[in-house]
Amino acid sequence: MIPYDPRRHVMAAIVVLGLAGIFGFALLSAKLGIAFAIPVGIIGALAAGFSLTGPLGKALARNLEGVAPHSDETTGHLLAELDELRGRVQELEERVDFSERLLAQQSQTPDR
C-alpha cells in the first residue's frame, strides 16, 4: 500500500487545473478562431511562466521536494521566542505561588 502523501494531492490538483485550462483554451480557440488563439496563447504562456518562476513556483517546488517552509533563521527565531515565553510562564508561576503563600498566611493569623 502506498503511504499517504499530501504532496501527491497538490500535484494532482495542479495537473487537473492545467489540463482544464488547456482544454478550455482549445475549445475557445476552435470556436473563436486563430485571431483569438495566438494572442491569448502567447499571453497565457507568458503568465504561466512568470507565475511559476516567481514565489508561487518556488513554493510549489519546495512543497514537491518536501523541504520545510521555514528557514533555519526562522526556526532559530521561533525557538528563542519559545524560550522567552517559558521564562515568562515560570516567573508567573513563582508569582502565583508567592501570592498563595501570602493568602495562606493571612488566613492563618488571628484577627485582632
C-alpha positions in Angstrom: 0.0 0.0 0.0 1.3 3.5 -0.9 1.7 5.7 2.2 -0.4 8.9 2.3 1.5 11.9 1.0 -0.4 15.3 0.7 2.1 16.5 -1.9 0.5 14.0 -4.3 -2.8 15.7 -3.9 -1.2 19.1 -4.6 0.4 17.8 -7.8 -2.8 16.1 -8.9 -4.7 19.4 -8.4 -2.1 21.3 -10.4 -2.3 18.7 -13.3 -6.1 18.8 -13.3 -6.2 22.6 -13.4 -3.6 22.7 -16.1 -5.5 20.2 -18.2 -8.7 22.0 -17.7 -7.1 25.3 -18.8 -5.6 23.7 -21.9 -9.0 22.0 -22.8 -10.9 25.3 -22.3 -8.3 27.1 -24.4 -8.7 24.5 -27.2 -12.5 24.8 -27.1 -12.4 28.6 -27.3 -9.8 28.6 -30.0 -11.9 26.2 -32.1 -15.0 28.5 -31.7 -13.3 31.9 -32.0 -10.5 31.1 -34.5 -6.9 31.8 -34.9 -7.2 35.5 -34.2 -8.1 34.5 -30.6 -5.8 31.5 -30.2 -2.4 33.1 -31.0 -2.5 36.2 -28.8 -4.3 34.5 -25.9 -1.9 31.5 -26.1 1.1 33.8 -26.0 -0.2 35.8 -23.1 -1.3 32.6 -21.2 2.2 31.0 -21.7 3.9 34.2 -20.5 1.6 34.5 -17.5 2.2 30.8 -16.6 5.9 31.2 -17.0 6.1 34.3 -14.8 3.9 32.9 -12.1 5.8 29.6 -12.0 9.2 31.4 -11.8 8.0 33.7 -9.0 7.2 33.0 -5.4 4.3 30.7 -6.3 6.6 28.4 -8.4 9.3 28.4 -5.7 6.7 27.4 -3.0 5.3 24.7 -5.2 8.9 23.4 -5.9 9.7 23.3 -2.2 6.4 21.6 -1.5 7.1 18.9 -4.1 10.7 18.4 -2.9 9.5 18.0 0.7 11.6 20.9 2.0 10.2 22.5 5.2 8.8 26.0 4.5 10.8 27.6 7.4 14.4 28.5 7.1 16.9 27.9 9.9 16.8 31.6 10.7 13.0 31.5 11.2 13.3 28.3 13.3 16.0 29.9 15.5 13.8 32.9 16.0 10.9 30.8 17.0 13.0 28.8 19.4 14.3 32.0 21.0 10.7 33.3 21.4 9.6 29.9 22.9 12.5 30.1 25.5 11.4 33.7 26.4 7.8 32.6 26.8 8.9 29.6 29.0 10.8 32.1 31.2 7.8 34.3 31.5 5.5 31.4 32.4 8.0 30.3 35.1 8.0 33.8 36.5 4.2 33.9 36.6 4.2 30.5 38.4 6.5 31.9 41.0 4.3 34.9 41.5 1.2 32.8 41.9 3.0 30.6 44.4 4.1 33.7 46.4 0.5 35.1 46.3 -0.9 31.8 47.5 1.6 31.7 50.4 0.6 35.3 51.4 -3.1 34.4 51.3 -2.5 31.3 53.3 -0.5 33.3 56.0 -3.3 35.9 56.2 -5.9 33.2 56.7 -3.9 31.6 59.5 -3.2 34.7 61.5 -5.9 35.6 64.0 -7.8 38.8 63.6 -7.2 41.4 66.3 
